[in-house]
Amino acid sequence: MGTTIGNVVQDALGILGEVTGVGTQLYSEPRMVKDAGRAFNMLFKKHWWPVYTYWIDAELDGSTGTILPPETFVSVIDFDDFYAVHRDKATTALPTLMQDTNPHALSGDTPRYWTSMNHGEVDYERKKIRIFPLTSQGRIQVRARHHPLPPNEEWNIDVPVAIDRDLLVFGTAFVALSGDDLNPQAKADVQAMMDSRYRDIMNSLSNQRTALNEVGSVPNRWFAYP
């Protein structure tokens, strides 16, 4: 069930108020909102949370290897937030471009590889990835992790979040105590609670039925071009 950053902050302040030797007056709400945001960002990267990881279907422009509007990857923060890129309706994901492969030697209109655009390129914030050959045509389906905070906005108490509330509360308290380092034992205690809650969530997710297919849990996947 979702909650807000404000609710997380209030719960975390309750935990900090129980810590021996630490005055809650040290933890103002604005500072705790920032700590809650840092905790969310830390936990956001630890798992492909289903609520934030989804598919986008986009059309390629046929000349630069990038997607056309209206689709956008503005909410995808980093290259490591992209999980998979598929040719239109293909069941096997495309491989990333190998470091020693010259992309300018690739030709044709069928997508074969993908990689990150260079930071600072025109439309980088909206497009993020490039498909090779550059003249690839058609549609691609991209699975990625999307951050809930809109670009250029700051965390505030009204921002909704959908990661487990207790996990975020323990994470926020951990970040707050890590910043001050006033009570190492208290920091270790809330870290243990955070780790325990994370393991419980991962165990619950692992117990859900999952189909095993050609893009399942086998780490080394071979890719064959048609």
Secondary structure as GFF3:
##gff-version 3
##sequence-region A 1 226
A	DSSP	beta_strand	3	4	.	.	.	ID=ss1
A	DSSP	alpha_helix	5	17	.	.	.	ID=ss2
A	DSSP	three_ten_helix	24	26	.	.	.	ID=ss3
A	DSSP	alpha_helix	29	44	.	.	.	ID=ss4
A	DSSP	beta_strand	53	59	.	.	.	ID=ss5
A	DSSP	three_ten_helix	79	81	.	.	.	ID=ss6
A	DSSP	beta_strand	82	87	.	.	.	ID=ss7
A	DSSP	three_ten_helix	103	105	.	.	.	ID=ss8
A	DSSP	beta_strand	113	116	.	.	.	ID=ss9
A	DSSP	alpha_helix	124	127	.	.	.	ID=ss10
A	DSSP	beta_strand	129	132	.	.	.	ID=ss11
A	DSSP	beta_strand	139	145	.	.	.	ID=ss12
A	DSSP	beta_strand	160	161	.	.	.	ID=ss13
A	DSSP	alpha_helix	165	180	.	.	.	ID=ss14
A	DSSP	alpha_helix	184	206	.	.	.	ID=ss15
###
